[in-house]
Amino acid sequence: MSKISNQHFQINNQESTWFASWFDTPYYHILYKDRNYREAQVFMDNLTHYLNLPEHAKVLDLACGKGRHSIYLNQLGFTVLGVDLSEKSIEIASKNSNDTLQFKVHDMREPLHEQFDAVFNLFTSFGYFEKEEDNLKTLISIKENLSEYGFAVIDFMNVPFVLDHLVAEEIKSVDSIDFHLKRYVLDGYIIKEIDFEINSEKFHFEEKVRALTLDDFTKMMQKAGIYLLDTFGDYKLKKYHKNTSERLIMIFK
């Protein structure tokens, strides 16, 4: 097993986590390099229009990755802070920093002690944690980061749809690397195993996301004192349907 595939860093002295090691490797960005940037922009156009955010609104992009949403939101005229646990992602994103666009390494379970007009958690960047209370802790932090008139958005996979369309095994070739992907459900998580080989060296990573349904989110939001205002099923903000929508987009405050 390679040094890279074993690399971890500690979070608040807790045990190492799959997302800490996987998101900080170059291979994560290679595997997902074909993400649809235009689709992300259309989503941000539709979302900011729906929320009717004030001019120069302060937006927090929670788990921003390399900052594709943050950068576009800033281009729309908003003051944006993008935060992520991955130091390498923030290093890349920070190359786009300016007076109204900043990035920092931050654990989304902890509040920033700063308030925003909108908090966005996008592209299934929730449900990574082993402990259920950490998901609740994240929701409470989001609530604390909202201004009095602010709105929060979680863009999550629609679990019933994903389970119905789960591809158990496939090979995805990117930049001459054959990524062998295996997907399955175990103990309430949707798991993706990722195996590949470079110069005869084998690598293994895993993605593990809690299979949270709308009912699960609703219960957690009630515990956090959060009010769910609306739900959508795709990036064009079409109505959410449990069995046919690809996404579960929740607007709350």
N, C-alpha and C positions, 0 to 999 in steps of 0.2 A: 504494500500500500504506500502511496506516495506521501511526501511531506505535505503537499498542498491538500490532498484529500483528507488528511488528518488534522489540518489546522483548525483551531478553535480560538476564541477569546472569551474571557469571563464577563458575565453581566451581573453586576451587583453581587459578586461572589456566589452566584448560583451556578448550577452545572452548565456545561457548554450545551449549546442548542444547535439544531440542524440549520436554522436560518442564519445564525451567526457565522457558521463556517461556509455554507453554500453561497450565500449572497455576496460574500467578500472574495470569491474566486473569479478569475477572468472567464471561466467556462460558463458561469451563469449568464453572463452578458452575451456570450457567443450563442448559446442555445436559444436565447430569446431576442436576438438582434432583429428579427423580422416583425416585431410588434408593430401594429398599425398606428402610426403617428397621426394620420389624418383622422382616423376614427376617434382617437383621444381628443383631438382638437374639436371635432364636432360635438363630442360629449361635453366638453368644457363650455362651448358656445351655448348649447342647449341648457346646461345646468345653471350657468351664471345668469342667463336670461330669465329662467324660471324663478330663481331666487331673488331676482331684481336687486342685486347687490349695489350698494352705493358706489359712486365714482371713487376710485382710489381705495376701495375697501381693503382691509387687512385679511389675508387668507393664509391659513396654515395647511400645508400639504403634508399630511402625517404618513410616514413611510413612503417617502417621495422617490426612492430609488435614485436613478441618475438625473431625475428632475424634469422629465419630459412634460408632465402636467404643469409643474411650477413655472417652467420657462414660458409656456404658452399663456398661462394665466397672467404672468407679468407683462407679456406682449399685449394683452387685452387692457392693460392699464391698472392692474391691481398690485398692491404691495404684498409680496409673498415671502413667507418663510417656509422652506422645505427642510424637513428633518427625517433622518433615517438612522437605523442602528449600524448600517454598513459604512465603515470608514472609507472604503474604496469608492463606494457609490457617491458619497458626499464629496470626496476629493475630485471626482469627475464632474459632478454637478456644479461645484464651486467655481469652475472655470467660466461659468455663465453669470456669476454674481455681478450685481451693480447696486446702486443706492437703494433700489426698491425690490431687490431680489437677493435673498440671503439663504445660506444653507448651513446646517450644523448637525453634528452627530447627537442623537437623542433617543432615549428609550420611551416609546409612546405610552408606556404604562404610567409614566410620571408626568404631571402637569408642568407646563412651562412657566407658570406664574405670570402669564401675559394673556390678554384677551383679544379675540379675533372676531371679525364679522362673519367668517365662515371657516369651518374646519372640514377638510376633505380627507377621507381615507379610501383610496381608490385601488382598483384592480386586484381585488381579493388580498388585501394586506391586513387581514384580521384573522383571529382564530389559530394563530401559530403556537400558542403556549400550551404547555403540559397541564398547567393548573387552571381550572375553571375560573378561579377568583381573579386571575390575571386578565381574562377577557372583560370581566366586570370592572376591574381596576382601570382598564383602558377606556371604557365607556365613561366612567366617572371623570377621568382626566380630560376627555373630550369636552364633557359638560363644563368643567371648570375653566377650560380654555375659551369658551364662548362668551362674547359680549351679551348684554341684556337682550339685544335684538338680533343676535347671531343665529345662524343655522349650521347644522352639521350634516354631513353626507357620508354614508358608508356604501361603497360599491363592492358587492360580494358576489361570488358565484351563486347561481340558483341551484341549490343542492338536488332537489328532485329531478330537474332537467339533466344535471351533470351525471347523476347515477343512471338515468335512462340511456345516456349516450356515452358511457364510459368506455374508452378504447383500452382494452386490457394490456395489449403490447403493441409497440411500433418502433421503428427505427427512423430517426430524424437526422439527416446529414447536413451539417452546417460547417463551412470552412474546412472541408476535408476531414471533419470529425464525425464519426457515426455514433450518435447518442442512442443507446438502447433504453427505451422507456417502458416501464411496467407500472400499471395503475391498479389499485384495489382499495377496498374499504376494510378497516380493521379498528375495532374498539372506538367507534364513533369518529374516526378520522378518515379522510380521503388521502391516500398515500401514493406518491409517485416516486419510484426508484429510478435513478439515473446512472447508467453504467457506460463507460467509454474507455478507449485505450489510445494513448499517445506515445509513440516511440517505444512500444512494447511494455509501457507502464500502465497498469490498470487503475481506474478511478471509480469510486462509488460515492454517490450522494443521494440524499433523500429529501423530498418535500412532504410535509405532513400538516394538513390543515383540518381543523375541526369542522365536521359536516353540519354546520349550523343552519337551521331552517328559519323562516320568518317567525314561527312560533317561539323558537329559542331566543331570537333577538328581542322579540316583544317582551318575554319574561325578564330578560336581563335588563332591558331598558326600564321596565317598571321598578326593578330593584335599585337602579341608578337614579331614579327620579327624572327620567327622560321621557319626552312626549314625542311619539312617532306621528308625524304629520302626513306623510305620503309615501307611496312605494311605486317604483317603475320597473319595467322588465327588460329594458335595453337602453342603449346610449342615445337613442332618439326620443327617450322618455315616453315610450308607449306603455300602456297599462300593464301592470304585473299580473301574470297568470302562473299559478303554481307549477303546472306541468309542462308548459310550453315556452316560458320566458327563459332566455339564456342568462340573464343577470337578475340580481336582487339589489335594487338601488333604493336605499332608505333615507328619507329626509326627516330630521328630528331636531329638537331643541330642548 
